[in-house]
């Protein structure tokens, strides 16, 4: 349950007469209504408020819930003076009096930051009918209906297109009780609002709106009880927000933990019959040497030995710390020049097409077959290769799982390797693991569209297990990782 739901429950109990007890010595709402009626009559005689049209009688089917016997159902304008601000659009000026509109009512306060200004003369004209005093309530009538504000006046201002609720006499009605009622009712008001694109409630609608009225002293006790409870609701809200953050992060954090556990050699057992990663590494190097001699791949620059202070954690004896570039037959990136795009043709993949963690051809741009053939000579992605994002959003690995031809932009790197000696899914999970992601983050450089350069990608270190253990690790990961997505459901 969210904090707002708890607050609404408290307010609902309050307006049903269930939050505090009723006391005989406090009289009845009917007696209070009689006093308010006398005061209204006097104010009308003095010309301070206008006489309103007779209100319709309250019908049985209008009453939404039962209230205590000492309470009364009333229409809003029976107990307060209901007005609205100007409907005209005045002339705005560079310096003058703020004209507050519905958009300036935010979270129980008046936001003067982006308010427009009108002349003092225009403000006086508006305020003759709709002057706002300390202790009045403002309510948005157009657009974002509701957002009631109890005015604590610190500066002069005028109002436009909003309701103004003024007490007939402050000693006869508690405006904070009304504020709490309006906070609860604003969603119902929105549902009943008229209009299409710009919804609104009319002055007549508000004047006729039903309010449960307690005796005055009970109103005050209700307000006090709400004020007593709200700090607890706020504490709950803080705690709930923290839990929500944890819930959102928990699946991701759990995935990271499982991946880290896997590449530390703790997810599956080691088996002697699998051999060692050193033996596997030598096989990879021999295969690369053979391909270089045959002219099938180019010899890359030698990478430095891994030093002791680079190694972040211990791995099993049968494993080996390696540099990414030493495992690859080819490490390159897509074209550094923006090609000429065509309406149809060969898909041209950039970081946006793989940043979701899989290849997405639905919104790719296209290049001509001729341009693709030219680019493909240097950068030739094929099924089972790995693509790695290197510009903007860096460090996301994606296995090529399609036979469709495509070319790459500079924002994506191509990793080609011997899939008979390295299981591409293990490779992908190892890159996703924190040990590689931390290196990607630390080595992503630049301002704006940041870049993980090829040299740093090649120098990235990761743990290499024997091939059969790689496969067992992937099998276990693919059993466990789907469960992390269900942890907060």
C-alpha positions as CSV (number, residue, x, y, z in Angstrom):
1,X,0.0,0.0,0.0
2,X,1.4,3.4,-1.0
3,X,1.5,6.3,1.5
4,X,-1.1,8.2,-0.5
5,X,-3.5,5.2,0.0
6,X,-2.9,5.4,3.7
7,X,-3.5,9.1,3.7
8,X,-6.7,8.7,1.8
9,X,-7.9,6.0,4.2
10,X,-7.3,8.4,7.1
11,X,-9.1,11.2,5.4
12,X,-12.0,8.9,4.5
13,X,-12.3,7.8,8.1
14,X,-12.2,11.5,9.1
15,X,-15.1,12.6,6.8
16,X,-17.2,9.5,7.9
17,X,-16.9,10.5,11.5
18,X,-14.8,7.5,12.4
19,X,-11.5,9.1,13.2
20,X,-12.4,10.7,16.5
21,X,-15.3,10.1,18.9
22,X,-18.4,12.3,19.0
23,X,-19.1,14.3,22.2
24,X,-22.5,15.4,23.3
25,X,-21.2,18.7,24.8
26,X,-20.1,19.9,21.4
27,X,-23.6,20.3,20.1
28,X,-24.8,19.4,16.6
29,X,-24.0,20.3,13.0
30,X,-27.6,21.5,12.7
31,X,-27.1,24.1,15.4
32,X,-23.8,25.2,13.7
33,X,-25.7,25.5,10.4
34,X,-28.2,27.8,12.0
35,X,-25.4,30.1,13.3
36,X,-23.8,30.2,9.9
37,X,-27.1,31.0,8.2
38,X,-27.6,34.0,10.6
39,X,-24.1,35.2,9.9
40,X,-24.6,34.9,6.1
41,X,-27.8,36.9,6.3
42,X,-26.0,39.7,8.1
43,X,-23.2,39.7,5.6
44,X,-25.7,39.9,2.7
45,X,-27.4,42.9,4.4
46,X,-24.1,44.6,4.8
47,X,-23.3,43.9,1.1
48,X,-20.2,41.9,1.9
49,X,-21.4,38.8,0.1
50,X,-24.1,38.3,-2.6
51,X,-27.3,36.4,-2.0
52,X,-27.1,33.1,-3.9
53,X,-29.9,31.2,-5.6
54,X,-31.7,28.7,-3.5
55,X,-29.8,25.4,-3.4
56,X,-31.6,22.2,-4.4
57,X,-32.6,19.8,-1.6
58,X,-30.3,16.9,-1.0
59,X,-31.8,13.7,-2.3
60,X,-31.3,10.3,-0.7
61,X,-29.5,8.9,-3.7
62,X,-26.9,11.7,-3.7
63,X,-25.6,10.7,-0.2
64,X,-22.5,8.5,-0.7
65,X,-22.2,7.1,2.9
66,X,-23.6,7.3,6.4
67,X,-22.4,9.9,8.9
68,X,-23.0,10.3,12.7
69,X,-26.4,11.5,13.8
70,X,-24.9,14.8,15.1
71,X,-23.5,15.6,11.6
72,X,-25.3,17.0,8.6
73,X,-24.9,16.6,4.8
74,X,-24.7,20.1,3.3
75,X,-24.0,21.7,0.0
76,X,-20.7,23.6,0.0
77,X,-22.1,27.1,-0.4
78,X,-24.3,26.6,2.6
79,X,-21.2,26.8,4.8
80,X,-18.7,29.0,2.9
81,X,-18.7,31.7,0.3
82,X,-17.8,30.1,-3.1
83,X,-16.4,32.4,-5.7
84,X,-14.0,32.2,-8.6
85,X,-11.3,34.3,-10.1
86,X,-11.4,36.4,-13.3
87,X,-12.2,34.6,-16.6
88,X,-10.8,37.4,-18.7
89,X,-7.3,37.4,-20.0
90,X,-5.8,40.6,-18.8
91,X,-2.8,42.5,-20.3
92,X,0.4,41.1,-18.9
93,X,3.2,43.4,-17.8
94,X,7.0,43.1,-17.0
95,X,6.6,44.3,-13.5
96,X,3.4,44.1,-11.4
97,X,1.1,41.9,-9.4
98,X,1.2,38.0,-9.8
99,X,-1.8,36.5,-11.5
100,X,-2.1,33.0,-10.1
101,X,-3.8,30.3,-12.3
102,X,-4.5,26.6,-11.9
103,X,-1.0,25.6,-13.0
104,X,0.5,27.6,-10.1
105,X,-1.2,25.4,-7.4
106,X,1.3,22.6,-6.6
107,X,1.5,20.2,-3.7
108,X,-0.5,22.4,-1.3
109,X,1.5,25.6,-2.2
110,X,1.3,28.5,-4.6
111,X,4.2,28.4,-7.0
112,X,5.1,32.0,-8.0
113,X,8.2,31.0,-10.0
114,X,6.6,31.1,-13.5
115,X,3.6,33.3,-12.7
116,X,2.6,36.1,-15.1
117,X,2.2,39.7,-13.9
118,X,-0.6,42.2,-14.3
119,X,-0.8,45.9,-13.4
120,X,-1.9,47.1,-10.0
121,X,-5.0,48.7,-11.5
122,X,-6.0,45.4,-13.1
123,X,-5.3,43.5,-9.9
124,X,-7.5,45.9,-7.9
125,X,-10.3,45.4,-10.4
126,X,-10.1,41.6,-10.1
127,X,-9.8,41.7,-6.3
128,X,-13.0,43.7,-5.9
129,X,-14.9,40.5,-6.7
130,X,-12.2,37.8,-6.0
131,X,-9.8,39.2,-3.4
132,X,-7.9,36.5,-1.6
133,X,-7.4,36.6,2.1
134,X,-5.3,34.7,4.5
135,X,-7.1,31.4,5.4
136,X,-9.1,31.2,2.1
137,X,-8.8,28.1,0.0
138,X,-7.9,28.0,-3.7
139,X,-8.9,25.1,-6.0
140,X,-8.0,24.6,-9.6
141,X,-11.2,24.5,-11.8
142,X,-9.6,23.9,-15.2
143,X,-7.1,21.3,-16.5
144,X,-5.5,19.7,-13.5
145,X,-8.6,19.9,-11.3
146,X,-8.1,20.0,-7.5
147,X,-4.7,20.8,-5.9
148,X,-6.4,22.7,-3.0
149,X,-4.2,25.3,-1.2
150,X,-5.0,26.9,2.1
151,X,-3.7,30.4,1.6
152,X,-1.0,31.7,3.9
153,X,-0.7,35.1,2.4
154,X,2.8,36.6,2.2
155,X,2.3,38.8,-0.8
156,X,-0.5,40.4,-2.9
157,X,-1.8,38.5,-5.9
158,X,-4.9,38.0,-8.0
159,X,-6.5,34.8,-9.3
160,X,-7.8,33.6,-12.7
161,X,-9.9,30.5,-13.6
162,X,-9.8,29.0,-10.1
163,X,-12.3,28.6,-7.3
164,X,-12.0,30.7,-4.1
165,X,-13.5,29.4,-0.9
166,X,-13.9,32.0,1.8
167,X,-15.2,31.3,5.3
168,X,-18.5,33.0,6.2
169,X,-16.9,33.6,9.6
170,X,-13.7,31.9,10.7
171,X,-15.0,31.3,14.2
172,X,-17.9,29.2,12.8
173,X,-16.0,26.9,10.4
174,X,-12.6,25.2,10.3
175,X,-11.1,25.7,6.8
176,X,-8.4,23.0,7.4
177,X,-11.2,20.5,7.8
178,X,-12.5,21.6,4.3
179,X,-8.9,21.4,2.9
180,X,-8.6,17.8,4.0
181,X,-12.0,17.0,2.5
182,X,-11.0,18.6,-0.8
183,X,-7.7,16.7,-0.9
184,X,-9.7,13.5,-0.7
185,X,-12.4,14.5,-3.1
186,X,-10.3,16.0,-5.9
187,X,-10.1,12.6,-7.7
188,X,-13.8,12.3,-7.6
189,X,-14.2,15.8,-8.9
190,X,-11.9,15.0,-11.8
191,X,-14.0,12.0,-12.7
192,X,-17.1,14.2,-12.7
193,X,-15.5,17.1,-14.6
194,X,-16.9,18.3,-17.9
195,X,-15.0,19.1,-21.1
196,X,-12.9,17.3,-23.6
197,X,-9.2,18.1,-24.0
198,X,-9.4,20.8,-21.3
199,X,-11.6,19.4,-18.4
200,X,-13.2,21.8,-16.0
201,X,-15.7,22.0,-13.1
202,X,-18.2,24.9,-12.9
203,X,-18.9,27.3,-10.0
204,X,-22.4,25.8,-9.8
205,X,-20.9,22.3,-9.6
206,X,-18.8,23.4,-6.6
207,X,-21.5,25.3,-4.9
208,X,-23.7,22.3,-5.0
209,X,-21.0,19.8,-4.0
210,X,-22.0,17.7,-0.9
211,X,-19.9,18.0,2.3
212,X,-20.3,16.0,5.5
213,X,-20.4,18.7,8.3
214,X,-19.5,17.9,11.9
215,X,-19.9,20.3,14.8
216,X,-17.2,22.9,15.0
217,X,-15.2,21.5,17.9
218,X,-15.3,18.0,16.3
219,X,-13.9,19.6,13.1
220,X,-11.0,20.9,15.1
221,X,-10.3,17.6,16.8
222,X,-10.5,15.8,13.4
223,X,-7.9,18.3,12.0
224,X,-5.7,17.8,15.1
225,X,-5.8,14.0,14.7
226,X,-5.0,14.2,11.0
227,X,-2.0,16.4,11.8
228,X,-0.9,13.9,14.5
229,X,-1.0,11.0,12.0
230,X,0.5,12.6,8.9
231,X,4.1,12.5,10.2
232,X,3.8,8.8,10.5
233,X,2.4,8.6,7.0
234,X,5.4,10.6,5.8
235,X,7.8,8.3,7.5
236,X,6.0,5.4,5.9
237,X,6.3,7.2,2.6
238,X,10.1,7.5,3.0
239,X,10.4,3.9,3.9
240,X,8.1,2.8,1.1
241,X,10.1,4.8,-1.4
242,X,13.3,3.2,-0.2
243,X,11.8,-0.3,-0.5
244,X,10.5,0.6,-4.0
245,X,14.0,1.6,-5.0
246,X,15.4,-1.6,-3.6
247,X,12.7,-3.7,-5.3
248,X,13.6,-2.1,-8.7
249,X,17.3,-2.6,-8.1
250,X,17.0,-6.0,-6.5
251,X,16.7,-8.1,-9.7
252,X,19.5,-6.3,-11.4
253,X,21.7,-6.5,-8.3
254,X,20.9,-10.2,-7.9
255,X,21.8,-10.8,-11.6
256,X,25.1,-9.0,-11.0
257,X,25.8,-11.1,-7.9
258,X,25.0,-14.4,-9.8
259,X,27.3,-13.4,-12.7
260,X,30.1,-12.4,-10.3
261,X,29.7,-15.7,-8.5
262,X,29.9,-17.5,-11.8
263,X,33.1,-15.8,-13.1
264,X,34.7,-16.4,-9.7
265,X,34.4,-20.1,-10.3
266,X,31.9,-20.6,-7.5
267,X,28.7,-21.4,-9.5
268,X,29.7,-24.9,-10.6
269,X,32.3,-27.4,-9.5
270,X,35.7,-27.8,-11.2
271,X,36.5,-31.2,-12.8
272,X,40.0,-32.5,-13.5
273,X,38.8,-34.1,-16.7
274,X,38.0,-30.6,-18.1
275,X,41.7,-29.8,-18.3
276,X,43.0,-26.3,-17.5
277,X,42.4,-22.8,-18.9
278,X,46.2,-22.6,-19.5
279,X,46.0,-25.5,-21.9
280,X,42.9,-24.0,-23.6
281,X,44.7,-20.6,-23.9
282,X,47.7,-22.2,-25.6
283,X,45.3,-23.9,-28.0
284,X,43.7,-20.5,-28.8
285,X,47.1,-19.0,-29.4
286,X,48.3,-21.9,-31.7
287,X,45.0,-21.6,-33.7
288,X,45.6,-17.8,-34.1
289,X,49.2,-18.3,-35.2
290,X,48.1,-20.8,-37.8
291,X,45.4,-18.4,-39.2
292,X,48.0,-15.5,-39.3
293,X,50.4,-17.7,-41.2
294,X,47.6,-18.6,-43.6
295,X,46.8,-14.9,-44.1
296,X,43.2,-15.4,-42.8
297,X,43.6,-12.9,-39.9
298,X,46.0,-10.1,-39.1
299,X,48.6,-10.2,-36.4
300,X,47.6,-7.8,-33.6
301,X,50.0,-5.8,-31.4
302,X,51.2,-7.7,-28.4
303,X,49.4,-6.9,-25.2
304,X,51.2,-6.5,-21.9
305,X,51.3,-9.2,-19.3
306,X,48.6,-9.0,-16.6
307,X,50.2,-7.7,-13.4
308,X,49.3,-8.8,-9.9
309,X,47.7,-5.5,-8.9
310,X,45.3,-5.7,-11.9
311,X,43.8,-9.0,-10.6
312,X,40.6,-8.1,-8.6
313,X,39.9,-11.5,-7.0
314,X,41.0,-15.1,-6.8
315,X,39.9,-17.7,-9.3
316,X,40.2,-21.5,-9.3
317,X,43.7,-23.0,-10.1
318,X,42.4,-24.5,-13.3
319,X,41.3,-21.0,-14.6
320,X,43.4,-18.2,-16.1
321,X,43.3,-14.4,-16.1
322,X,43.5,-13.3,-19.8
323,X,43.2,-10.1,-21.8
324,X,40.2,-9.9,-24.0
325,X,42.3,-9.1,-27.1
326,X,44.4,-12.2,-26.7
327,X,41.3,-14.4,-27.1
328,X,40.1,-12.8,-30.3
329,X,40.8,-13.6,-33.9
330,X,39.6,-10.1,-34.7
331,X,38.7,-7.0,-32.8
332,X,37.4,-4.0,-34.8
333,X,34.6,-1.5,-34.9
334,X,32.2,-0.3,-37.6
335,X,32.8,2.4,-40.1
336,X,33.9,5.8,-38.7
337,X,32.3,7.7,-41.6
338,X,28.5,8.2,-41.9
339,X,27.4,6.4,-45.0
340,X,24.8,7.4,-47.5
341,X,21.5,6.1,-46.2
342,X,18.9,4.5,-48.6
343,X,15.2,3.8,-48.2
344,X,15.8,0.0,-48.4
345,X,18.9,-2.1,-48.6
346,X,21.3,-3.7,-46.1
347,X,20.6,-2.9,-42.4
348,X,23.1,-0.5,-40.8
349,X,23.5,-1.3,-37.1
350,X,24.5,1.3,-34.5
351,X,24.5,1.4,-30.7
352,X,20.7,2.1,-30.5
353,X,20.0,-1.2,-32.3
354,X,21.7,-3.4,-29.8
355,X,21.6,-1.3,-26.5
356,X,18.5,-3.3,-25.4
357,X,20.7,-6.4,-25.1
358,X,19.7,-8.1,-28.4
359,X,19.8,-7.3,-32.1
360,X,16.8,-5.2,-33.2
361,X,16.3,-4.7,-36.9
362,X,13.0,-2.9,-36.5
363,X,14.3,0.7,-36.6
364,X,17.6,0.3,-38.4
365,X,18.8,2.6,-41.2
366,X,19.8,1.1,-44.5
367,X,22.7,1.4,-46.9
368,X,23.2,0.2,-50.4
369,X,24.5,-3.3,-51.2
370,X,27.6,-1.7,-52.8
371,X,28.5,0.3,-49.7
372,X,27.8,-2.7,-47.5
373,X,30.2,-4.9,-49.6
374,X,32.9,-2.2,-49.3
375,X,32.5,-1.9,-45.5
376,X,32.2,-5.7,-45.0
377,X,35.8,-6.2,-46.2
378,X,37.0,-4.6,-43.0
379,X,34.2,-5.3,-40.5
380,X,32.3,-8.6,-41.3
381,X,29.8,-9.6,-38.6
382,X,28.6,-13.2,-38.8
383,X,26.4,-15.5,-36.8
384,X,27.9,-16.4,-33.3
385,X,30.2,-13.3,-33.3
386,X,29.7,-10.8,-30.4
387,X,28.8,-7.2,-30.9
388,X,29.9,-4.8,-28.1
389,X,28.6,-1.3,-27.6
390,X,31.5,1.2,-27.4
391,X,30.1,4.7,-27.8
392,X,27.4,6.4,-25.6
393,X,26.0,3.3,-23.8
394,X,29.1,1.2,-23.4
395,X,29.8,-2.4,-22.4
396,X,26.6,-4.2,-23.7
397,X,27.4,-7.5,-25.4
398,X,25.1,-9.0,-28.0
399,X,25.5,-12.4,-29.7
400,X,24.8,-12.3,-33.5
401,X,21.9,-14.7,-33.8
402,X,20.9,-14.0,-37.4
403,X,22.2,-14.9,-40.8
404,X,21.0,-11.6,-42.2
405,X,23.7,-9.4,-43.7
406,X,24.3,-6.1,-42.0
407,X,27.1,-3.5,-41.5
408,X,28.2,-1.7,-38.3
409,X,28.7,1.9,-37.3
410,X,31.7,3.0,-35.2
411,X,29.6,2.9,-32.0
412,X,29.6,-0.9,-32.1
413,X,32.7,-3.2,-31.9
414,X,33.0,-6.6,-33.5
415,X,34.5,-9.5,-31.5
416,X,35.4,-12.6,-33.6
417,X,36.9,-15.7,-31.9
418,X,37.1,-19.5,-32.3
419,X,33.8,-20.8,-31.2
420,X,35.2,-24.3,-30.9
421,X,37.5,-23.1,-28.1
422,X,35.4,-20.4,-26.5
423,X,31.7,-20.7,-25.8
424,X,30.2,-17.4,-27.0
425,X,27.5,-17.4,-24.3
426,X,30.1,-17.7,-21.6
427,X,31.9,-14.8,-23.3
428,X,28.8,-12.7,-23.3
429,X,28.0,-13.4,-19.6
430,X,31.6,-12.7,-18.6
431,X,31.4,-9.3,-20.3
432,X,28.1,-8.6,-18.5
433,X,29.7,-9.4,-15.2
434,X,30.8,-6.6,-12.8
435,X,34.5,-7.3,-13.4
436,X,34.3,-6.3,-17.1
437,X,31.6,-3.7,-16.6
438,X,33.7,-1.8,-14.0
439,X,36.5,-1.7,-16.6
440,X,34.2,-0.5,-19.3
441,X,32.9,2.2,-17.0
442,X,36.4,3.3,-15.9
443,X,37.8,3.3,-19.4
444,X,34.9,5.1,-21.1
445,X,36.3,8.5,-21.9
446,X,35.3,11.8,-23.3
447,X,32.5,14.4,-22.8
448,X,29.0,14.0,-24.3
449,X,29.1,10.9,-26.5
450,X,31.6,9.0,-24.5
451,X,33.8,6.3,-26.1
452,X,35.3,3.0,-25.0
453,X,38.3,2.9,-27.3
454,X,39.5,-0.3,-29.0
455,X,42.9,-0.3,-27.2
456,X,41.1,-0.4,-23.8
457,X,38.7,-3.0,-24.9
458,X,41.6,-5.2,-26.0
459,X,43.3,-4.7,-22.6
460,X,40.2,-5.7,-20.6
461,X,41.0,-8.6,-18.3
462,X,38.5,-11.4,-17.6
463,X,38.7,-15.0,-16.1
464,X,38.9,-17.9,-18.5
465,X,37.7,-21.4,-17.4
466,X,38.2,-24.6,-19.4
467,X,35.7,-25.0,-22.2
468,X,33.5,-27.7,-20.7
469,X,33.2,-25.7,-17.5
470,X,32.2,-22.6,-19.5
471,X,29.3,-24.7,-20.8
472,X,28.3,-25.8,-17.4
473,X,28.4,-22.3,-16.1
474,X,26.1,-21.1,-18.9
475,X,23.7,-23.9,-18.2
476,X,23.5,-22.9,-14.6
477,X,23.2,-19.2,-15.3
478,X,20.3,-19.8,-17.7
479,X,18.5,-21.7,-15.0
480,X,19.0,-19.0,-12.4
481,X,18.8,-15.7,-14.2
482,X,15.1,-15.9,-15.2
483,X,14.2,-16.2,-11.6
484,X,15.7,-12.9,-10.7
485,X,13.1,-11.2,-12.9
486,X,10.3,-12.7,-10.7
487,X,11.8,-11.7,-7.4
488,X,9.5,-8.6,-6.8
489,X,6.3,-9.9,-8.5
